[in-house]
Amino acid sequence: MKELLGSLWWLRVILVVAVFTPFMLHSHGAQRYQLFDRLEQIFYDVRLRLTMPNEVDKRVVIVDIDERSLQAEGQWPWSREKLAKLVDSLFNDFGVRAMGFDVTFPEPENRGGDAVLDVLYAGPLGQHPEIRGLLDEAKEASNTDKKFAAAINNQEVTLGYAFVPRVAAGQPSMVGKLPKPIFTEKTLVEAGLDLPFSKAAGFTSNVDVLTDASVASGFFDNPLIDNDGVFRRVPLLELYDGNVYESLALAILRGANNLPPPVFEFAVGSEERTGRELEGLTLGDKFIPTDENVAVLVPYRGRAGQFPYVSASHILDGTADLEVLFDTIVLLGTSAPGLLDLRVTPVGAAYPGVEVHANIVSGLLDGNFLHRPSYAGGIETLMLVFIALLFLVLLPKFGVVGDVVLLVSVVAAAVWLNLWLWREHNLVIAIVNPVLFAVLCFAVLNTLEYFYESRSKKKLSRFFGQYIPPELVDEMNERGEEISLEGEARDMSVLFSDVRGFTGISEGLDAQSLTELMNAFLTPITKAIHESRGTIDKYMGDAVMAFWGAPLDDDEHAAHAIESGFLMLERLAELQPVFAERGWPEIKVGIGINSGTMNVGNMGSEFRVAYTVMGDSVNLGSRIEGLTKQYGVQFMVSEFTVAEAPQFLYRELDLARVKGKEEPVRFFEPIGRIGEQSADVVNNLEQFNAALSAFRERRWD
């Protein structure tokens, strides 16, 4: 049994390691599982929605090209002249601090008058110097791009543009003009930076005159949309043609606060300048945690509407609220459904794209970003190891209810720790990985225990079912104790019972009647032994042998054996009227019990073995049963049994030397439990003991 338990332990370890390995590989990114990632995305969104501040940030205002603006000013795109008026009004009338455009202007504005001027230029009038001068003045006056450029020049205006990850065949890879990069290829090489930036294959930017007039430009595309189409993280920097460019939100914030380019921060003590060692960016006095792609998790403040919205039409007509706009960072974008600038986010399926950038600007202002650190895999692995060890040690000790309580406690602790790290330290640690691991470990180990217990129960039933009642087999399974089948010495009690005058009884009955009589006799006798937690050793014709103290330990083996003897006599008395009705003879028995050290285990030959007891104490029990005839009693026990069961009254019968024993042994007749006998019985027993004492002292009178 020890070998079996040992093998079961190692089997548990092997199974847990087999479950642990893929989870550990997933945590460290060596092997990703799409199901785990999808579940993690779902629970990331749940945690985000549960912990969002849901507070309006008044520092960032969205000038909205909404349905009202489209109705008042006409369909988009608006003329550059109107946009110039919008910019002038925002800075001059409403005192905004900085402005960003979540739109792009890739082509020069072509107004109808330009075509007429081109015809005049090409005709005879265009050759006349004075008229050509007038045409030049008219063309200059009609150049709305220059007017728009003049409006944004010397103002904190950041234009937006878009990188594209791939360029289709036959399509231009470059439209418009890119701004100056924030880091050149030369800078990256000199700094020894080897970071896996998001790489672009082309771009759609603004016309040259606008790009040159603006203080900065930033990209607003997102190449890191998750596979479910949800905006969860966006890059702050992108790589194109060896140079690094900044995002719209980063460019707006740097311009609004006159900040230098960010500084890359790597793990303390690391000499590598790789994405694996990158911890984030320092921007001014703020640290911005990023992932290896220099991307941030969007710090959504809540559902759409967490920033003040001002209709663009109210800016143009001068009716906007000055207090809302003064000294704020403004983003020009659109919430109008027809302009298709709506995004799928964790907090809404139709979320204005401009508000995504507003959330990032707000996060950059506070330096408040959730992030998954480089050591997240290590934390998750430690959690997996702890859960594995906890289950290996504790699950085998509990029952079904205890196992379920342990599982619920582990899952609750993992969720609590995850949320604590999330809220208190802004750490995004996987929650699905440890929870799924705990559930799977629980299922695997409990399935193993189920099959092992089923096999163990069958084995116990096979070995002990013929000796002990099913209730004890169940108890042995519930205890989970080691049940040794090998020979071992134990302190036990043994009972022998024999039918008096069986030879005469058998001669007076035919074979069928004798069989029926013995079955009718042995059935209640066996039940009496089982009810007192005894183990049947064997039936020997009319005799029964039983013992207590094995296979389950029993500290009250002597008391249980004596109770069994009383039960046997009680059941036998109940049988006598039934036997008399059937014409069977009266049955009388002799019962002998002894207690002491005995050898118990599977004993026999290679052809047949039996779970039995042997030893000198067993032989004495057999001798005691034989002495019941000489002393004229039905029930006798030794002094060793009396010493083990002092809760009974006894009548001492003799002190005698039995065969095989050099020292004499005292023999007693059990009378009953102390406190349950009548006064006459107790008085007679006292008189008997007094007489026996006088006899032994030779006080004959």
C-alpha positions in Angstrom: 0.0 0.0 0.0 2.9 2.4 0.7 4.3 1.7 -2.7 0.8 2.4 -4.2 0.5 5.7 -2.3 4.0 6.6 -3.4 3.2 5.9 -7.0 0.0 7.9 -6.7 1.9 10.9 -5.4 4.3 10.8 -8.3 1.4 10.4 -10.7 -0.2 13.5 -9.2 3.1 15.4 -9.7 3.4 14.2 -13.3 -0.1 15.3 -14.1 0.2 18.7 -12.5 3.5 19.3 -14.3 1.8 18.3 -17.6 -0.9 20.8 -17.0 1.5 23.4 -15.7 3.9 23.4 -18.7 1.6 24.9 -21.4 0.3 27.5 -19.0 3.8 28.5 -18.1 4.8 28.7 -21.8 1.8 30.8 -22.6 2.7 33.2 -19.7 6.2 33.8 -21.1 5.0 34.1 -24.7 6.9 31.0 -25.9 3.6 29.4 -27.0 0.4 31.5 -27.4 -3.0 30.0 -27.3 -5.7 31.9 -29.1 -8.5 30.8 -26.7 -6.5 32.0 -23.7 -5.8 35.3 -25.4 -9.4 35.8 -26.4 -10.6 35.1 -22.9 -7.9 37.4 -21.5 -9.2 40.2 -23.8 -12.7 39.7 -22.5 -11.7 39.8 -18.9 -9.4 42.8 -19.6 -12.4 44.7 -20.9 -14.5 43.6 -17.8 -11.8 44.8 -15.4 -11.4 48.1 -17.3 -15.2 48.8 -17.2 -15.3 48.0 -13.5 -12.4 50.3 -12.6 -12.8 53.3 -14.9 -13.0 56.6 -13.0 -16.0 57.8 -15.1 -15.0 61.4 -14.5 -15.0 64.2 -17.1 -11.5 65.6 -17.8 -12.0 69.3 -18.5 -8.3 69.8 -19.6 -9.0 68.2 -23.0 -11.9 69.5 -25.1 -13.3 68.0 -28.3 -14.4 70.4 -31.0 -16.9 68.2 -32.7 -17.9 68.2 -36.3 -21.3 66.8 -35.4 -24.6 66.7 -37.2 -25.5 70.2 -36.0 -22.2 71.5 -37.6 -22.9 69.7 -40.9 -26.3 71.2 -41.0 -25.1 74.7 -40.2 -21.9 74.8 -42.2 -22.5 72.2 -45.0 -21.1 68.8 -45.7 -17.6 67.8 -44.9 -14.9 68.5 -46.1 -15.2 72.2 -45.3 -13.2 74.8 -47.1 -9.7 75.6 -45.9 -10.9 79.2 -45.4 -13.6 78.1 -43.0 -11.0 75.9 -41.1 -8.7 78.9 -40.9 -11.5 80.9 -39.4 -12.1 78.0 -36.9 -8.4 78.0 -35.9 -8.3 81.8 -35.5 -11.4 81.8 -33.4 -10.2 79.1 -31.1 -6.8 80.7 -30.3 -7.8 84.4 -30.5 -11.4 84.4 -29.2 -11.4 81.4 -26.8 -7.8 81.2 -25.7 -7.1 77.5 -26.2 -3.6 76.4 -25.3 -3.1 73.8 -28.1 -5.0 72.2 -30.9 -4.8 68.9 -32.8 -6.5 67.8 -36.0 -7.8 64.2 -36.1 -8.3 64.7 -39.8 -5.8 65.0 -42.7 -5.6 67.2 -45.8 -3.6 65.2 -48.4 -4.6 67.3 -51.4 -4.6 71.0 -52.3 -8.0 72.5 -52.1 -9.3 73.0 -55.7 -12.0 75.7 -55.9 -14.0 76.5 -59.1 -12.3 79.9 -59.7 -8.8 78.3 -60.0 -9.8 76.6 -63.3 -11.0 80.0 -64.8 -7.7 81.6 -63.7 -5.8 78.8 -65.4 -7.6 79.4 -68.7 -6.9 83.1 -68.5 -3.2 82.4 -67.8 -3.0 80.2 -70.9 -4.8 82.7 -73.2 -3.7 86.0 -74.7 -4.5 88.0 -71.6 -2.0 85.9 -69.7 0.7 87.3 -71.9 0.0 90.9 -71.0 2.3 91.9 -68.0 -0.3 94.1 -66.2 -3.1 91.6 -66.6 -0.8 88.7 -65.6 0.0 90.7 -62.4 -3.7 91.0 -61.7 -4.1 87.3 -62.3 -1.3 86.5 -59.9 -3.0 88.6 -57.2 -6.3 86.9 -57.8 -4.7 83.4 -57.7 -2.9 84.3 -54.5 -6.2 85.6 -53.0 -7.9 82.4 -53.9 -5.2 80.1 -52.4 -7.1 78.9 -49.4 -4.3 76.4 -48.5 -2.0 79.3 -47.8 -4.8 81.0 -45.8 -5.2 77.9 -43.7 -1.4 77.6 -43.4 -1.2 81.2 -42.2 -3.8 80.5 -39.6 -2.0 77.6 -38.1 1.5 79.2 -38.4 3.0 80.3 -35.1 0.1 78.6 -33.2 0.3 75.3 -31.2 -1.5 73.4 -33.9 -0.7 69.7 -34.6 -1.9 68.1 -37.8 -2.8 64.5 -38.1 -1.8 62.0 -40.7 -1.9 58.2 -41.2 0.7 55.6 -41.8 -0.3 52.5 -43.8 1.1 49.0 -42.9 1.1 47.9 -46.5 0.6 49.4 -49.9 -1.5 47.8 -52.6 0.0 47.3 -56.1 -0.4 50.3 -58.3 -1.2 52.6 -55.3 1.2 55.5 -54.2 3.1 54.8 -51.1 3.5 58.5 -50.2 0.8 61.1 -50.3 1.6 64.5 -48.9 4.6 65.4 -46.8 5.8 63.9 -43.6 7.0 66.0 -40.7 10.5 65.8 -39.3 11.0 62.5 -37.4 11.3 62.6 -33.7 14.3 60.2 -33.9 16.4 59.7 -37.0 17.9 56.4 -38.1 21.3 57.8 -37.2 20.1 58.6 -33.7 18.8 55.1 -33.2 22.0 53.5 -34.3 24.2 55.8 -32.1 22.0 55.0 -29.1 22.2 51.3 -29.8 18.4 51.0 -29.8 17.0 47.7 -31.2 13.3 48.1 -30.6 10.5 46.3 -32.5 8.6 49.5 -33.5 5.5 49.2 -35.5 6.6 49.5 -39.1 4.8 51.4 -41.8 5.1 50.8 -45.6 3.6 54.2 -46.7 1.7 57.2 -45.5 -1.1 59.7 -46.3 -0.1 63.0 -44.9 -0.9 66.7 -45.4 0.0 68.9 -48.3 3.4 70.5 -48.0 2.3 74.0 -47.2 0.3 72.8 -44.2 2.9 70.4 -42.9 5.5 73.2 -43.1 3.3 75.7 -41.3 2.3 73.4 -38.4 4.5 73.2 -35.3 4.1 69.4 -35.3 2.3 66.5 -36.9 1.4 63.1 -35.5 0.0 59.9 -36.9 -3.4 58.8 -35.8 -3.5 55.3 -37.3 -3.3 52.2 -35.1 -1.5 49.1 -36.5 -1.9 47.3 -33.2 -5.6 46.7 -33.2 -6.3 43.3 -31.5 -7.5 40.4 -33.6 -11.1 41.0 -32.4 -11.0 44.5 -33.9 -10.9 46.3 -30.6 -8.8 49.4 -29.8 -7.0 48.4 -26.6 -3.4 49.6 -27.2 -1.9 52.1 -29.6 1.7 52.9 -30.4 3.3 56.2 -29.3 6.0 55.8 -32.0 6.2 54.2 -35.4 9.0 53.4 -37.7 9.1 54.4 -41.4 12.1 54.3 -43.7 14.4 53.9 -40.8 13.1 57.0 -38.9 10.8 57.2 -35.9 7.7 59.4 -35.9 5.4 60.3 -33.0 1.7 59.8 -32.5 -0.9 62.6 -32.7 -1.5 62.5 -28.9 2.2 62.6 -28.1 2.9 65.4 -30.5 -0.1 67.5 -29.2 1.1 67.1 -25.6 4.7 67.9 -26.4 3.7 71.0 -28.3 1.2 72.1 -25.6 3.9 71.8 -22.8 7.0 72.6 -24.9 8.5 69.2 -24.0 11.6 67.6 -25.5 11.5 64.2 -27.2 10.9 61.3 -24.8 13.7 59.3 -23.2 13.7 55.5 -23.4 13.9 53.8 -20.1 15.2 50.2 -19.7 15.3 47.7 -16.9 17.8 48.7 -14.2 21.2 47.1 -14.7 20.4 45.9 -18.2 23.0 46.7 -20.9 20.6 45.7 -23.6 18.5 48.2 -25.4 15.9 45.9 -26.8 12.1 45.7 -26.5 12.3 42.9 -23.9 14.2 45.3 -21.6 12.2 48.4 -22.4 10.1 49.6 -19.5 8.7 52.9 -20.9 9.4 56.5 -21.8 10.1 59.5 -19.7 8.3 62.5 -21.0 9.1 65.6 -19.0 8.6 64.7 -15.4 6.2 61.8 -16.2 7.1 58.2 -16.7 5.0 56.5 -19.4 5.0 52.6 -19.2 5.0 51.0 -22.6 5.3 47.5 -24.0 8.1 46.3 -26.3 6.4 47.9 -29.3 6.5 51.3 -27.5 2.7 51.1 -27.3 0.4 52.0 -24.4 -2.9 50.6 -23.2 -5.5 53.3 -23.9 -6.5 54.7 -20.4 -10.2 54.9 -21.1 -11.8 57.2 -18.5 -15.3 55.8 -19.2 -17.8 55.4 -21.9 -18.1 58.1 -24.7 -18.6 61.6 -23.3 -15.8 61.8 -20.7 -14.5 65.0 -22.2 -16.4 68.3 -22.9 -17.8 68.4 -26.4 -18.2 71.7 -28.2 -20.0 71.8 -31.6 -17.7 73.3 -34.3 -20.7 75.4 -35.4 -20.7 77.2 -32.0 -17.0 78.1 -32.5 -17.7 79.6 -35.9 -20.7 81.6 -34.8 -19.0 82.7 -31.6 -21.6 81.2 -29.2 -19.3 78.6 -27.5 -18.7 78.8 -23.7 -15.4 80.5 -23.1 -14.9 78.8 -19.7 -15.1 75.4 -21.3 -12.4 76.2 -23.9 -10.0 78.6 -22.2 -6.5 77.2 -21.7 -7.4 73.7 -22.8 -6.0 71.3 -25.3 -8.5 71.0 -28.2 -8.9 68.1 -30.5 -10.9 68.6 -33.7 -12.7 65.4 -34.7 -16.1 64.1 -35.6 -18.8 62.1 -33.9 -21.2 62.3 -36.9 -21.9 58.7 -37.9 -21.8 59.5 -41.6 -18.1 60.5 -41.4 -17.1 56.9 -40.3 -14.7 57.9 -37.5 -16.2 55.5 -34.9 -14.1 52.7 -33.3 -14.8 49.5 -31.5 -13.3 49.8 -27.9 -13.6 47.9 -24.6 -16.0 50.6 -23.4 -18.2 51.0 -26.5 -18.8 49.5 -29.9 -19.3 52.9 -31.6 -16.8 55.0 -29.8 -15.6 58.3 -31.4 -12.1 57.9 -32.7 -11.2 61.4 -31.6 -12.0 60.5 -28.0 -9.5 57.7 -28.2 -6.8 60.3 -28.7 -8.3 62.5 -26.0 -7.9 59.6 -23.5 -4.3 59.1 -24.5 -3.6 62.9 -24.1 -5.3 62.7 -20.7 -3.2 59.7 -19.7 0.0 61.4 -20.8 -0.9 64.5 -18.7 -1.2 62.3 -15.6 1.3 59.6 -16.5 -1.5 57.2 -15.6 -1.4 54.1 -17.7 -2.1 50.5 -17.1 0.7 48.3 -18.3 1.9 44.7 -18.5 5.5 44.8 -17.3 8.3 42.6 -18.6 8.2 40.6 -15.4 4.5 39.8 -15.7 5.3 36.3 -16.9 7.4 35.7 -13.8 4.5 36.8 -11.5 2.1 34.5 -13.4 4.5 31.6 -13.2 4.9 32.1 -9.4 1.1 32.0 -9.0 0.9 28.8 -11.1 3.6 27.2 -9.0 1.9 28.2 -5.7 -1.4 26.9 -6.9 0.2 23.6 -8.1 1.9 23.0 -4.7 -1.2 24.0 -2.8 -3.4 21.5 -4.7 -0.7 18.7 -4.5 -0.5 19.1 -0.8 -4.1 19.9 0.3 -6.5 18.3 -2.3 -5.7 14.7 -1.2 -6.5 15.7 2.4 -10.0 17.0 1.8 -13.2 15.4 0.7 -15.4 16.7 -2.2 -16.8 19.6 -0.2 -13.3 20.6 1.1 -11.9 20.4 -2.4 -14.6 22.7 -3.8 -14.0 25.1 -1.0 -10.3 25.1 -1.7 -10.8 25.7 -5.4 -13.2 28.6 -4.8 -10.7 30.1 -2.3 -7.8 29.8 -4.7 -9.8 31.4 -7.5 -11.1 34.1 -5.2 -7.5 34.8 -4.0 -6.1 34.9 -7.6 -8.9 37.3 -8.7 -8.3 39.5 -5.6 -4.6 39.7 -6.1 -5.1 40.5 -9.8 -7.5 43.3 -9.0 -5.2 44.6 -6.3 -2.2 44.8 -8.6 -4.5 46.4 -11.3 -5.9 49.1 -9.0 -3.0 49.9 -6.7 -0.1 49.5 -9.1 -1.7 49.7 -12.6 -0.3 46.3 -13.5 -2.0 44.1 -16.0 -1.4 40.5 -15.0 -3.2 37.6 -16.7 -6.3 36.5 -14.8 -7.5 33.7 -17.1 -4.2 31.8 -16.9 -4.2 31.1 -13.1 -7.9 30.6 -12.9 -8.0 28.2 -15.8 -5.0 26.4 -14.4 -6.6 26.1 -11.0 -9.8 24.7 -12.5 -8.0 22.3 -14.7 -5.7 21.1 -11.9 -8.7 20.6 -9.7 -10.5 18.6 -12.4 -7.4 16.4 -13.3 -6.5 15.7 -9.7 -10.0 15.0 -8.6 -10.5 12.7 -11.6 -7.4 10.9 -10.6 -8.6 10.6 -7.0 -12.0 9.3 -8.3 -10.4 6.5 -10.3 -7.9 5.7 -7.6 -10.6 5.6 -4.9 -12.8 3.4 -7.1 -9.9 1.1 -7.7 -8.9 1.2 -4.0 -12.5 0.5 -2.9 -12.8 -2.4 -5.3 -9.5 -3.7 -3.9 -10.6 -3.3 -0.3 -13.9 -4.9 -1.1 -12.2 -7.8 -2.8 -9.8 -8.3 0.1 -12.1 -7.4 3.1 -15.6 -7.7 1.7 -15.8 -11.3 2.9 -14.5 -10.4 6.4 -16.0 -7.1 7.4 -19.3 -5.2 6.6 -19.5 -2.8 3.7 -19.8 0.1 6.2 -16.3 -0.5 7.4 -15.0 -0.8 3.8 -16.6 2.7 3.1 -15.0 4.0 6.3 -11.6 2.7 5.2 -12.0 4.6 2.0 -13.2 7.8 3.7 -10.3 7.7 6.1 -7.8 7.1 3.4 -5.5 5.2 5.8 -2.9 2.9 4.6 -4.3 -0.7 4.9 -1.4 -3.1 5.0 -1.9 -6.6 3.7 1.6 -7.6 4.9 2.1 -9.3 8.2 2.3 -6.9 11.2 2.0 -7.1 15.0 -1.0 -5.3 16.5 -2.7 -5.1 19.9 -6.0 -6.8 19.1 -8.8 -9.0 20.5 -9.9 -12.4 19.1 -13.2 -14.2 19.6 -13.9 -17.9 19.2 -17.4 -19.3 19.2 -18.5 -23.0 19.0 -21.8 -24.8 19.1 -22.1 -27.2 22.0 -22.9 -30.8 21.0 -22.8 -30.2 17.3 -22.0 -33.8 16.5 -25.3 -34.9 18.1 -27.2 -32.1 16.4 -25.8 -33.0 12.9 -26.6 -36.7 13.4 -30.3 -35.9 14.1 -30.9 -33.8 10.9 -30.7 -34.6 7.2 -28.2 -32.6 5.1 -30.6 -30.0 3.9 -32.0 -29.3 7.3 -28.6 -29.1 8.8 -27.5 -26.6 6.1 -30.6 -24.5 6.7 -30.0 -24.6 10.5 -26.4 -23.5 10.2 -27.3 -20.7 7.8 -30.1 -19.5 10.1 -27.6 -19.6 13.1 -24.5 -18.1 11.4 -26.3 -15.2 9.8 -27.4 -13.4 13.0 -24.1 -14.3 14.6 -22.2 -12.8 11.8 -24.4 -9.6 11.9 -23.6 -9.3 15.6 -19.9 -9.4 14.9 -20.3 -6.8 12.1 -22.4 -4.5 14.2 -19.6 -4.3 16.7 -17.0 -3.5 14.1 -15.5 -7.0 14.1 -13.8 -8.8 11.2 -14.8 -12.4 10.4 -11.7 -14.5 10.2 -13.2 -17.8 9.2 -16.1 -20.2 9.6 -15.0 -23.7 10.8 -18.1 -25.8 10.5 -20.1 -24.9 13.5 -17.4 -22.5 14.9 -16.7 -18.9 14.1 -13.5 -16.9 14.5 -13.4 -13.1 14.5 -11.0 -10.4 15.6 -11.0 -6.6 16.3 -8.2 -4.1 15.7 -7.6 -4.9 12.0 -7.7 -3.9 9.2 -8.8 -0.6 10.9 -7.1 0.4 14.1 -9.5 0.1 17.1 -8.5 1.5 20.5 -11.6 -0.2 22.0 -11.1 -3.6 20.4 -11.7 -5.5 23.7 -14.9 -3.6 24.5 -16.2 -4.2 21.0 -15.4 -7.9 21.2 -17.3 -8.2 24.5 -20.3 -6.3 23.1 -20.2 -8.7 20.2 -20.3 -11.7 22.6 -23.4 -10.3 24.4 -25.1 -9.6 21.0 -24.4 -13.2 19.9 -26.0 -14.6 23.0 -29.0 -12.2 22.6 -29.5 -13.2 19.0 -29.2 -16.8 19.9 -31.9 -16.5 22.5 -34.2 -14.9 19.9 -33.5 -17.9 17.6 -34.6 -20.6 20.0 -38.4 -20.2 19.6 -37.9 -20.1 15.8 -35.9 -23.3 15.9 -38.4 -25.0 18.3 -41.2 -24.2 15.8 -39.3 -25.9 13.0 -38.5 -28.9 15.2 -34.8 -28.1 15.4 -32.8 -28.8 18.6 -31.9 -26.0 21.0 -28.5 -24.4 20.2 -26.0 -23.5 22.9 -22.7 -21.9 22.3 -19.4 -21.2 24.0 -17.7 -17.9 23.5 -14.1 -17.2 24.4 -12.2 -13.8 24.0 -8.6 -12.9 24.5 -6.7 -9.7 24.0 -3.0 -9.1 23.3 -0.4 -8.8 20.6 -1.2 -10.8 17.5 0.2 -11.1 14.0 -2.3 -10.1 11.3 -2.0 -10.0 7.5 -2.5 -12.0 4.3 -1.2 -15.5 5.1 -1.3 -18.8 3.2 0.4 -20.5 0.3 1.0 -19.4 -3.3 -2.3 -21.1 -4.2 -4.5 -19.5 -1.5 -4.1 -16.7 1.0 -6.4 -15.4 3.7 -6.4 -12.3 5.9 -6.1 -13.8 9.4 -4.5 -13.5 12.8 -1.9 -15.8 14.4 0.1 -16.0 17.6 0.1 -17.1 21.2 -2.7 -14.6 22.1 -4.9 -16.2 19.4 -4.2 -19.7 20.7 -5.2 -18.6 24.2 -8.5 -17.3 22.9 -9.2 -20.7 21.4 -8.3 -22.4 24.7 -10.7 -20.0 26.6 -13.6 -21.0 24.3 -12.9 -24.7 25.1 -12.9 -24.0 28.8 -16.4 -22.7 28.8 -17.7 -26.3 28.9 -15.6 -27.1 32.0 -16.8 -24.1 33.9 -20.5 -24.4 32.7 -20.7 -20.9 31.3 -21.3 -19.6 27.7 -19.0 -16.6 27.8 -15.4 -16.3 29.1 -12.7 -13.8 28.7 -9.1 -13.6 29.9 -7.6 -11.2 32.4 -5.9 -9.4 29.5 -9.3 -8.6 27.9 -10.6 -7.4 31.3 -7.7 -5.0 31.7 -8.5 -3.5 28.2 -12.3 -3.2 28.9 -12.9 -2.0 32.5 -16.3 -0.7 31.7 -17.9 -4.1 32.2 -18.7 -6.1 35.3 -17.0 -9.5 35.5 -17.2 -12.7 37.6 -13.9 -14.3 38.1 -14.0 -18.0 37.4 -10.5 -19.3 38.0 -6.8 -18.9 37.9 -5.4 -21.8 35.8 -2.5 -22.8 33.7 -3.7 -23.6 30.1 -2.0 -25.7 27.6 0.9 -23.9 26.0 1.2 -21.3 28.8 3.7 -21.6 31.7 2.1 -18.8 33.8 -1.5 -19.2 35.1 -4.1 -17.0 33.6 -7.2 -15.6 35.3 -10.5 -16.2 33.5 -13.7 -14.2 33.9 -17.3 -14.3 32.9 -18.6 -10.9 31.6 -21.8 -9.9 33.3 -22.7 -6.6 31.6 -21.8 -3.0 31.5 -21.2 -1.2 34.8 -24.3 0.9 35.7 -26.7 -1.2 33.6 -27.1 -4.1 36.0 -29.8 -4.5 38.8 -28.9 -4.2 42.5 -29.5 -8.0 42.9 -27.0 -8.8 40.2 -24.4 -6.5 41.7 -25.0 -7.9 45.2 -24.7 -11.5 44.1 -21.5 -10.7 42.3 -20.1 -9.0 45.4 -21.0 -12.1 47.5 -19.5 -14.4 44.9 -16.2 -12.5 44.8 -16.1 -12.4 48.6 -16.6 -16.2 48.7 -13.9 -16.7 46.1 -11.5 -14.6 48.0 -12.2 -16.6 51.2 -11.8 -19.8 49.3 -8.3 -18.8 48.1 -7.4 -17.7 51.6 -8.5 -21.1 52.9 -11.0 -19.4 55.2 -13.4 -22.4 55.0 -15.8 -21.2 57.6 
